Amino acid sequence: MRAADSWLWLQDLDSPSEGIDHPIDPVGKRDKRPAVKDLIVDHRRELDELRAALLHEPLFKASKHDDLWLLRFLVSHKKKHSAALKAVKSTLEFRLEHKLDEFDIRHLNMNSNQDTQSIENVDTRTTHPYTESLKKLFNCCQHDFFLTYLPDNQRGIINMVQLKQRDQARMVKELTEEEYFQCHVMIAEWLFQHLDVITRSTGRLTKSLRLSDAAGMHLSMLEKKQKIRESKAAKRTEFVYPQLLSSVLIANAPTWASLVFAMVRPIVPKGLLEKVSLIKPHKHEKDLERILEHCSRDHLAVRYGGDLEEWPPRTLVAVSG
């Protein structure tokens, strides 16, 4: 299959399967990403069954929805055919509803330390309409709230979030619930498109890491309405972005964080909840190791137990595609 027959963000690849057929070696001893090639072999029967069940779905396109695309659903649902099929159908409808197949959004600058006007730098006629909601979100945040970091081009993206840098009350006031959901979709889709390219280029199933920093957080900064909106947005996208997020690691959490975490547990989707951990990388080696699965110590900031002294890191993902 030629890249031109597939997704818009794969047009620069000679073949969407070239890297899958020839996976790179693990990047260091901590790189636990499985080879897509091996996963496809392991899931061959289930993949064929899933594809057969989708042949008459009008939204299913063999040139786009290939083994890798279907594999993500089967891995997430532990090879359960009915659950994976339901998730695939929901995703096809979701992508159509939100026009996600119509845009390559990798050019969006997802770093909130930039002027919001530089979030996109192309003709607005080729930019997804939800971009305007992203601008409103970043206007509610201070410098360095949300940074997208690519340690090297053979690894996944690390989202570094400075929690105290967002004004939750202002977010509730200035963004409608639907606009916040649109931001949630744009960030997830941006990650998916980048990670899809990385996965296909390296041949290894690559996910993102969300590294949140709770240093300086106070209870007064929390806004209940925003937490509810975040939970609703997560539930609406819970099954449409499988194998996108590896973990949510929260560093430098204050002593009251565990109590708050217990309080919001009932409203957080189970799949997301299982990925969230409070960590102390300077104190516990096992916590540091969880971060180092995604980057080398040389590429990890000192504030998280690494050796990189500059902040923010230079290799922020800016404009690409």
Backbone hydrogen bonds, N-H to C=O, Kabsch-Sander energy under -0.5 kcal/mol:
donor,donor_aa,acceptor,acceptor_aa,energy
3,A,14,D,-0.6
5,D,2,R,-1.6
6,S,3,A,-1.9
10,L,7,W,-1.6
11,Q,8,L,-1.4
13,L,10,L,-1.6
18,E,15,S,-1.0
19,G,200,R,-0.7
21,D,17,S,-2.3
22,H,18,E,-1.0
24,I,202,T,-2.9
28,G,26,P,-1.6
31,D,28,G,-1.2
32,K,30,R,-0.9
36,V,203,G,-2.5
37,K,203,G,-0.6
39,L,35,A,-1.8
40,I,36,V,-2.6
41,V,37,K,-1.7
42,D,38,D,-2.3
43,H,39,L,-1.8
44,R,41,V,-1.1
47,L,43,H,-2.9
48,D,44,R,-2.3
49,E,45,R,-2.1
50,L,46,E,-2.4
51,R,47,L,-2.5
52,A,48,D,-2.1
53,A,49,E,-1.7
54,L,50,L,-0.7
54,L,51,R,-0.9
55,L,51,R,-0.6
55,L,52,A,-0.7
57,E,54,L,-2.0
60,F,57,E,-1.4
64,K,61,K,-1.4
65,H,61,K,-3.3
66,D,64,K,-2.0
70,L,66,D,-2.3
71,L,67,D,-2.6
72,R,68,L,-1.5
73,F,69,W,-0.6
73,F,70,L,-0.7
74,L,70,L,-1.7
75,V,71,L,-2.8
76,S,72,R,-1.9
77,H,73,F,-1.9
78,K,75,V,-1.2
79,K,74,L,-3.2
80,K,77,H,-2.1
81,H,79,K,-0.7
84,A,80,K,-2.4
85,L,81,H,-2.8
86,K,82,S,-2.1
87,A,83,A,-2.1
88,V,84,A,-2.4
89,K,85,L,-2.3
90,S,86,K,-2.1
91,T,87,A,-2.2
92,L,88,V,-2.5
93,E,89,K,-1.9
94,F,90,S,-2.4
95,R,91,T,-2.9
96,L,92,L,-1.6
97,E,93,E,-2.6
98,H,94,F,-2.1
99,K,96,L,-1.1
100,L,95,R,-2.2
101,D,95,R,-0.6
102,E,99,K,-0.8
103,F,100,L,-0.6
105,I,103,F,-0.8
108,L,105,I,-1.8
109,N,119,I,-3.2
110,M,108,L,-0.9
112,S,110,M,-0.6
112,S,146,F,-2.7
114,Q,111,N,-1.6
118,S,115,D,-2.6
119,I,116,T,-1.5
126,T,123,D,-2.4
127,T,124,T,-1.3
131,T,128,H,-2.0
132,E,129,P,-1.1
133,S,130,Y,-0.8
134,L,130,Y,-1.3
135,K,131,T,-1.8
136,K,132,E,-1.5
137,L,133,S,-2.1
138,F,134,L,-2.6
139,N,135,K,-1.5
140,C,136,K,-0.5
140,C,137,L,-1.6
141,C,138,F,-1.4
142,Q,165,Q,-3.9
145,F,142,Q,-1.5
147,L,160,M,-2.3
149,Y,147,L,-0.6
149,Y,158,I,-2.9
150,L,315,T,-2.3
155,R,152,D,-1.8
158,I,149,Y,-3.4
159,N,157,I,-0.6
159,N,209,L,-3.0
160,M,147,L,-3.0
160,M,158,I,-0.7
161,V,159,N,-0.6
161,V,211,L,-2.0
162,Q,145,F,-2.5
162,Q,160,M,-0.5
163,L,161,V,-1.0
163,L,213,D,-1.9
164,K,213,D,-0.5
165,Q,162,Q,-1.9
166,R,163,L,-1.3
167,D,140,C,-2.3
168,Q,166,R,-1.0
171,M,167,D,-2.1
172,V,168,Q,-2.1
173,K,169,A,-1.8
174,E,170,R,-2.9
175,L,171,M,-2.0
180,Y,176,T,-2.3
181,F,177,E,-2.0
182,Q,178,E,-2.2
183,C,179,E,-1.8
184,H,180,Y,-2.2
185,V,181,F,-2.4
186,M,182,Q,-2.4
187,I,183,C,-2.4
188,A,184,H,-2.1
189,E,185,V,-2.9
190,W,186,M,-2.6
191,L,187,I,-2.2
192,F,188,A,-2.6
193,Q,189,E,-2.7
194,H,190,W,-2.0
195,L,191,L,-3.1
196,D,192,F,-2.4
197,V,193,Q,-1.7
198,I,194,H,-2.2
199,T,195,L,-2.9
200,R,196,D,-2.3
201,S,197,V,-2.2
202,T,198,I,-2.6
203,G,199,T,-2.3
205,L,34,P,-2.2
206,T,204,R,-0.6
208,S,244,L,-2.7
209,L,157,I,-2.0
210,R,247,S,-2.5
211,L,159,N,-3.2
211,L,209,L,-0.7
212,S,210,R,-0.8
212,S,249,L,-2.5
213,D,161,V,-3.4
214,A,212,S,-0.6
214,A,251,A,-2.9
217,M,214,A,-1.9
221,M,218,H,-2.0
222,L,219,L,-1.6
227,K,223,E,-1.9
228,I,224,K,-2.2
229,R,225,K,-2.0
230,E,226,Q,-2.6
231,S,227,K,-2.1
232,K,228,I,-2.4
233,A,229,R,-2.4
234,A,230,E,-2.2
235,K,231,S,-2.1
236,R,232,K,-2.0
237,T,233,A,-1.0
238,E,235,K,-0.7
240,V,237,T,-0.6
241,Y,237,T,-0.7
244,L,241,Y,-0.9
246,S,208,S,-3.4
247,S,208,S,-0.6
248,V,275,K,-2.4
249,L,210,R,-2.5
249,L,247,S,-0.5
250,I,248,V,-0.5
250,I,277,S,-2.9
251,A,212,S,-3.2
251,A,249,L,-0.7
252,N,279,I,-0.7
257,A,254,P,-1.8
258,S,255,T,-0.5
260,V,256,W,-1.9
261,F,257,A,-2.8
262,A,258,S,-1.9
263,M,259,L,-1.7
264,V,260,V,-2.1
265,R,261,F,-0.9
267,I,264,V,-1.4
268,V,264,V,-0.8
268,V,265,R,-0.9
273,L,269,P,-2.7
274,E,270,K,-2.1
275,K,272,L,-1.5
276,V,272,L,-0.6
276,V,273,L,-1.1
277,S,248,V,-2.4
279,I,250,I,-2.7
279,I,277,S,-0.5
283,K,280,K,-1.5
284,H,280,K,-3.1
285,E,283,K,-0.5
287,D,284,H,-0.6
288,L,284,H,-1.7
289,E,285,E,-2.4
290,R,286,K,-1.0
291,I,287,D,-1.0
291,I,288,L,-0.6
292,L,288,L,-2.2
293,E,289,E,-0.7
294,H,291,I,-2.2
295,C,291,I,-0.6
299,H,296,S,-1.0
300,L,297,R,-1.1
302,V,308,L,-2.4
304,Y,301,A,-2.0
305,G,302,V,-2.1
306,G,301,A,-2.2
307,D,297,R,-2.6
308,L,297,R,-0.6
308,L,300,L,-2.8
309,E,307,D,-0.6
316,L,314,R,-1.3
317,V,148,T,-2.8
318,A,316,L,-0.7
320,S,106,R,-0.5
320,S,318,A,-0.5
